Amino acid sequence: KGVWRTVFLERNDDEFYQLPKNEVEKAIYSPIKSMQNPVQLLFATFSLLCGFLAFNPASTFSTIRNADNLAARNADNLA
C-alpha cells in the first residue's frame, strides 16, 4: 500500500480501477464521455452555480418575524 492509500483510507486495489476484463464486465461497462467543448462546460457550470445561488436564498421567502435578517446573512455568505 502506498502512502496516499493509507491517508485516504482507500480499500480497493489497482485492478478495481482498470477497464473491464471479462464479458460480464464489458456488458455493463459505460465509458466516461470526454468534454468536446470547454465553453459549454463553463456555461453549464456557471448556470448550475447561478441556479444554486438563486434557489437557496429564494427558499427563505416564507420566513417569519426576524428570521429574514438571518436568511439575508446566510445568502450573503454563500456568494
C-alpha positions in Angstrom: 0.0 0.0 0.0 1.1 3.5 -0.8 1.1 6.5 1.5 -1.9 8.1 -0.3 -3.9 4.9 0.0 -3.3 4.9 3.7 -4.1 8.6 4.1 -7.3 8.5 2.1 -8.3 5.0 3.5 -8.5 3.5 0.0 -9.7 -0.1 0.2 -9.7 -1.1 -3.5 -6.6 -2.3 -5.3 -5.4 -1.1 -8.7 -7.4 -3.8 -10.5 -10.6 -2.2 -9.4 -9.9 0.9 -11.5 -8.9 -0.8 -14.7 -11.1 -1.4 -17.8 -13.4 -4.4 -17.9 -11.7 -7.7 -18.2 -14.4 -10.3 -18.9 -17.7 -10.4 -20.8 -19.9 -9.6 -17.9 -17.9 -6.5 -17.0 -17.9 -5.4 -20.7 -21.7 -5.8 -20.8 -22.3 -3.3 -18.0 -19.4 -1.0 -18.6 -20.2 2.6 -19.6 -17.2 4.7 -20.6 -16.9 8.2 -19.4 -17.5 10.7 -22.2 -14.9 13.4 -22.7 -15.9 17.0 -23.0 -15.8 18.2 -26.5 -16.4 21.9 -26.0 -14.9 23.7 -22.9 -17.1 26.7 -23.4 -20.2 24.5 -22.9 -18.6 23.1 -19.8 -18.0 26.6 -18.4 -21.5 27.7 -19.3 -23.1 24.7 -17.7 -21.0 25.2 -14.5 -22.0 28.9 -14.4 -25.7 28.0 -14.9 -25.6 25.5 -12.1 -23.9 28.0 -9.8 -26.4 30.7 -10.6 -29.3 28.3 -10.0 -27.8 27.2 -6.7 -27.3 30.8 -5.5 -30.8 31.8 -6.6 -32.6 28.7 -5.2 -31.2 28.7 -1.7 -32.0 32.3 -0.8 -35.4 32.1 -2.6 -36.3 29.2 -0.4 -36.3 31.5 2.6 -39.3 33.7 1.4 -41.6 32.2 4.0 -39.5 33.4 6.9 -41.3 34.9 9.9 -40.5 37.7 12.4 -36.8 38.5 12.4 -35.6 35.4 10.5 -35.3 37.4 7.3 -32.1 39.0 8.6 -30.6 35.6 9.3 -31.6 34.4 5.8 -30.0 37.5 4.3 -26.7 36.9 6.2 -26.7 33.3 5.0 -27.4 34.2 1.4 -24.6 36.8 1.6 -22.2 34.2 3.0 -22.9 31.9 0.0 -21.7 34.5 -2.5 
